[in-house]
Structure formats: C-alpha cells, structure tokens
Amino acid sequence: MERARNNLTLLLAAQLVEVYRVAGNTDGQVRVLLRMLVSRHEGFAVEHVYVQMVRVLREVAAHDGNKVVHLLLIGLAECTRRDGERVGLFRSEFLFMESDAIPSEEAQFEAYKKVAIALNGKPVIIRTLDIGGDKEIPYMGLEKDENPFLGYRAIRLCLDRKEDIYKPQLRALLRASAYGNIRIMIPLVTCIDELREAKALIEEIKAELDEKNIAYKKDIQVGIMVETAAASLIADIFAKEADFFSIGTNDLTQYTMSVDRGNKKVSYLYSTFNPAVLRSIRHIIACGREAGIMVGMCGEAASDPMMIPLLLAFGLNEFSMSASAILRARKMVTEYSVEELQAVADKAMSFATTAEVEDYMRKFVEKITG
C-alpha cells in the first residue's frame, strides 16, 4: 500500500512540474502543492493534493486554454504508452470526489470531451464510477459497509442508482465520444448479467440520442476491468461479450488472495507473483486472445521488470508502464525470442511458492540488466 502511495505521489509531482513548465507558477499554488507532496507533513493526503491540483489545472485551462493543461486534466489518469502510442485511462470517480454534489451530465460531458479532444483521436479508456472501498464520497449518502471492498460499490451501486448516477454518466460519455476515441470500461464486474445490463442501458441511451439527432461514436467499445476472482474464472464468457479487458492487478491480487493489502499483518500474502494470481492473469489473457479482443493491464505489475517477461510470454496486448519500464520491455522483446520468453514463463509457472517465482524472475532480470 505504501509503495502504491509513493508511486501516486511521484505521478502527481510529475504532473505538477509539467503544469509549472507549461503555465508558470499559477500564483504560487503549484509550488505550495509540490511542497506538500515533498514534505509529507502531518495530515497530508495524496488524494487531497489531487483534488486541489485539479482545481489549479482548471484555473489554468480556463485562463489560456493550453492543450497540455487539458491533457493533464485527466487528473489521476495514467498516461501509458504502447509502441510510442499515448493512451489515456480516466478514473471518473475523481470528478465525483472533487465535487460537493453529484456532477451533472453536462459537467461530466465537458470533462470527458476535453480529454477526448486533447488526445486527438488516440484512445482514452474511461472507467465508469467506482466508489466504495477506499474511495468514499460523503454527499452520496451511502451506508457504511462492514467490508466496503466486498460491498455496495462500483457497478453494483451504479446499476442500483441508474437515474441519478449511471444514466447521466453514460449519456455524458456517449455524447463526448463524438469528439474522440472514447472507450467505456466497467469496473468490478463479477457476473455476465452486470455487463449485459450496462450494455442494455448504453443501447437504450443510444436510441434516445438518435431520436434527438445527437452525435456519438456508433461503434463505441465497452469493456470490463477484470479484477475479481469471479470475473477471472469466467473470462471466457466475458470475452464473448466485452470489447476489451483491462486487468486490474492490484484488486485482482487482493481478491484472489483474500488479503487486505493495507493490513500490515497480512501484507506478506499480497504478491502478484503468487502462483494463484499468475495463473489467473494467464487465464484472462488466454481467454481474451482466443476471442480476439484487446487485453491490457493497469496496476503496478504492468511496469514491474520481473513481471514484464511473464506478461509478454502470456501474450498481453497493452501495458501501462513508466518510460523506464518501456525501455526494459523493449530490451526483452529485441533480445529474446517468443520461445525464449515462453520457456522462462513455463519455468516460473512450475514453482509452487511466491518466493520461488520471485527468486527465479529476479535472477533472470539481473542477468538481462547486469
């Protein structure tokens, strides 16, 4: 958990530096936020800095309309690269987290539209609202779950509150899709009924937009975040009806291992290199490739140098990774054949414990980088 927060801190700091470079100090606000990130003073919260940062960005964007600033308005979106192609991942819950009330359809439309235009035709995956668990929004009036990670959250909440939350968001997404290459991703699905119900809503809204002659991307893709053990086990079923998969390794590991990654007493169990998690990831990718759909990955595992050889061997289509990780991945692709990487993966998958897998992969990476 601390490692994830540190990565988030670095991401936000990098964005703040870019804002400073593009737009100046913005009356000192950027410098203050950067100091907050660096100092980690008492009461510091990365999420709070994020909210403040977005407000600064909006002020800058309103002032000079700079496209780079609009791109940064993706906020906690991760800007990933695949063969030099920029792909945006927009976590829509941050629009809700920075607001004092449920964002209107129009407000969401404008936010999604700006991102679509800024990416200039390149794909941006927008994840529908995922709150609950570690993301609480007071004005939503949700009852406190004893176990919020397994409770009323994400798609479960959205399908229960179609009129005030889900349909306005889906309408905003469809309208904004006329301005770029937006893809819709549904989080925390556990059964095919959830995907079907969400897609039926999208088709219903499309019909409404057609009646009003409102433009939208007719062939907009609708995919899922594969982050539960249930979704992994029936990935072959999902692959027949989803347009793409995005594997959420952080939650997939947590749910597969039945471990709270924020609990220090059991955090030793939280590892993507556990054979159960690796088998799950391999199965998801295999199902996606069999169905001919894109399979991507977000989360720390996608940029882990010890994980990259395995993911390449498994056949992952798209990675979410840092620039330095891209260089390592390219080195592996250019210096090792598919057969060689497959042999490494086969050996790693033959081990029975996390420690054995990690030790083997560490030695392999050291051999490459040494």
Backbone hydrogen bonds, N-H to C=O, Kabsch-Sander energy under -0.5 kcal/mol:
donor,donor_aa,acceptor,acceptor_aa,energy
5,R,1,M,-2.2
6,N,2,E,-2.4
7,N,3,R,-2.4
8,L,4,A,-2.2
9,T,5,R,-2.5
10,L,6,N,-2.3
11,L,7,N,-2.4
12,L,8,L,-2.6
13,A,9,T,-2.5
14,A,10,L,-2.5
15,Q,11,L,-2.0
16,L,12,L,-2.5
17,V,13,A,-2.5
18,E,14,A,-2.0
19,V,15,Q,-2.3
20,Y,16,L,-2.5
21,R,17,V,-2.3
22,V,18,E,-2.5
23,A,19,V,-3.3
24,G,20,Y,-1.7
29,Q,26,T,-1.9
30,V,25,N,-1.4
32,V,28,G,-2.0
33,L,29,Q,-2.3
34,L,30,V,-2.5
35,R,31,R,-2.2
36,M,32,V,-1.9
37,L,33,L,-1.9
38,V,34,L,-2.3
39,S,35,R,-3.1
40,R,36,M,-1.7
44,F,41,H,-2.1
49,V,45,A,-1.9
50,Y,46,V,-2.3
51,V,47,E,-2.2
52,Q,48,H,-2.3
53,M,49,V,-2.7
54,V,50,Y,-2.5
55,R,51,V,-1.6
56,V,52,Q,-1.9
57,L,53,M,-2.8
58,R,54,V,-2.4
59,E,55,R,-1.9
60,V,56,V,-2.4
61,A,57,L,-3.1
62,A,58,R,-2.6
63,H,59,E,-1.4
64,D,60,V,-2.6
65,G,60,V,-0.5
65,G,61,A,-2.1
70,H,66,N,-1.8
71,L,67,K,-2.2
72,L,68,V,-2.2
73,L,69,V,-1.1
74,I,71,L,-1.7
75,G,72,L,-2.5
77,A,74,I,-1.0
78,E,89,L,-0.8
79,C,77,A,-0.6
80,T,78,E,-0.9
80,T,87,V,-2.3
82,R,85,E,-1.6
85,E,82,R,-1.7
87,V,80,T,-2.0
88,G,123,P,-1.7
89,L,78,E,-0.9
90,F,88,G,-0.5
90,F,125,I,-3.0
91,R,89,L,-0.6
92,S,90,F,-1.0
92,S,127,R,-1.4
94,F,91,R,-1.7
95,L,92,S,-1.5
96,F,92,S,-0.8
97,M,93,E,-2.4
98,E,94,F,-1.3
99,S,96,F,-1.0
108,Q,104,S,-2.3
109,F,105,E,-2.7
110,E,106,E,-2.2
111,A,107,A,-1.8
112,Y,108,Q,-2.9
113,K,109,F,-2.6
114,K,110,E,-2.2
115,V,111,A,-1.7
116,A,112,Y,-2.6
117,I,113,K,-2.7
118,A,114,K,-2.5
119,L,115,V,-1.9
120,N,117,I,-1.3
121,G,116,A,-0.8
122,K,119,L,-1.9
124,V,181,N,-2.3
125,I,88,G,-3.0
126,I,124,V,-0.6
126,I,183,R,-3.1
127,R,90,F,-2.7
127,R,125,I,-0.6
128,T,185,M,-2.6
132,G,135,K,-3.5
135,K,132,G,-2.3
136,E,134,D,-0.6
140,M,137,I,-1.8
141,G,138,P,-1.8
150,L,147,N,-1.8
151,G,148,P,-0.9
153,R,151,G,-1.2
154,A,131,I,-1.7
155,I,187,P,-0.8
156,R,153,R,-1.6
157,L,153,R,-0.7
158,C,154,A,-2.4
159,L,155,I,-2.6
160,D,156,R,-0.9
161,R,157,L,-1.6
165,I,161,R,-1.4
166,Y,161,R,-1.9
167,K,162,K,-3.2
169,Q,165,I,-1.5
170,L,166,Y,-2.9
171,R,167,K,-2.7
172,A,168,P,-2.3
173,L,169,Q,-2.4
174,L,170,L,-2.5
175,R,171,R,-2.7
176,A,172,A,-2.3
177,S,173,L,-1.5
178,A,175,R,-1.2
179,Y,176,A,-2.2
180,G,177,S,-1.0
181,N,122,K,-0.5
182,I,180,G,-1.1
183,R,124,V,-2.5
184,I,221,Q,-2.7
185,M,126,I,-2.4
186,I,223,G,-2.2
189,V,225,M,-0.6
194,E,191,C,-1.1
195,L,191,C,-0.9
196,R,192,I,-2.5
197,E,193,D,-2.5
198,A,194,E,-2.2
199,K,195,L,-2.6
200,A,196,R,-2.3
201,L,197,E,-1.9
202,I,198,A,-2.0
203,E,199,K,-2.3
204,E,200,A,-2.2
205,I,201,L,-2.5
206,K,202,I,-2.4
207,A,203,E,-2.0
208,E,204,E,-1.7
209,L,205,I,-2.5
210,D,206,K,-2.5
211,E,207,A,-1.9
212,K,208,E,-1.2
213,N,210,D,-1.4
214,I,209,L,-2.8
215,A,213,N,-0.5
217,K,174,L,-0.6
218,K,216,Y,-0.8
220,I,217,K,-1.6
223,G,184,I,-3.1
224,I,244,F,-1.9
225,M,186,I,-2.7
226,V,224,I,-0.7
226,V,246,S,-2.3
227,E,225,M,-1.1
232,S,228,T,-2.0
233,L,229,A,-2.4
234,I,230,A,-1.5
235,A,232,S,-1.5
237,I,234,I,-0.8
238,F,234,I,-2.2
239,A,235,A,-2.5
240,K,236,D,-0.6
240,K,237,I,-0.9
241,E,238,F,-1.6
242,A,238,F,-2.4
243,D,222,V,-2.7
245,F,294,M,-2.7
246,S,224,I,-1.9
247,I,296,G,-2.8
248,G,226,V,-1.7
248,G,246,S,-0.6
249,T,247,I,-1.1
249,T,298,C,-1.7
252,L,248,G,-2.6
253,T,249,T,-2.4
254,Q,250,N,-1.8
255,Y,251,D,-3.3
256,T,252,L,-2.5
257,M,253,T,-2.3
258,S,254,Q,-0.6
259,V,254,Q,-2.1
261,R,259,V,-0.8
263,N,260,D,-2.0
264,K,262,G,-0.8
266,V,263,N,-1.3
267,S,263,N,-0.9
269,L,266,V,-2.1
270,Y,267,S,-1.5
271,S,269,L,-1.2
274,N,271,S,-1.4
277,V,274,N,-0.6
278,L,274,N,-2.5
279,R,275,P,-2.5
280,S,276,A,-1.7
281,I,277,V,-2.6
282,R,278,L,-2.7
283,H,279,R,-2.2
284,I,280,S,-2.3
285,I,281,I,-2.3
286,A,282,R,-2.3
287,C,283,H,-2.3
288,G,284,I,-2.2
289,R,285,I,-2.7
290,E,286,A,-2.2
291,A,287,C,-1.6
292,G,288,G,-0.7
292,G,289,R,-0.6
293,I,288,G,-2.4
294,M,243,D,-0.7
296,G,245,F,-2.5
297,M,318,E,-0.8
298,C,247,I,-2.2
302,A,299,G,-1.0
303,S,300,E,-1.4
304,D,301,A,-1.4
307,M,304,D,-1.3
308,I,304,D,-2.2
310,L,307,M,-0.6
311,L,307,M,-2.4
312,L,308,I,-2.6
313,A,309,P,-2.0
314,F,310,L,-2.6
315,G,311,L,-1.3
316,L,311,L,-2.5
317,N,295,V,-1.7
318,E,295,V,-1.7
320,S,297,M,-0.6
321,M,319,F,-0.7
326,I,322,S,-1.9
327,L,323,A,-1.6
328,R,324,S,-1.6
329,A,325,A,-2.8
330,R,326,I,-2.7
331,K,327,L,-1.9
332,M,328,R,-2.0
333,V,329,A,-2.5
334,T,330,R,-2.7
335,E,331,K,-2.3
336,Y,332,M,-1.7
341,L,337,S,-2.4
342,Q,338,V,-2.4
343,A,339,E,-2.0
344,V,340,E,-1.8
345,A,341,L,-2.5
346,D,342,Q,-2.8
347,K,343,A,-2.1
348,A,344,V,-2.5
349,M,345,A,-2.7
350,S,346,D,-0.5
350,S,347,K,-1.1
351,F,348,A,-1.2
357,V,353,T,-1.8
358,E,354,T,-2.9
359,D,355,A,-2.4
360,Y,356,E,-2.2
361,M,357,V,-2.7
362,R,358,E,-2.4
363,K,359,D,-1.9
364,F,360,Y,-1.8
365,V,361,M,-2.4
366,E,362,R,-2.4
367,K,363,K,-1.7
368,I,364,F,-1.5
369,T,365,V,-2.8
370,G,366,E,-2.1
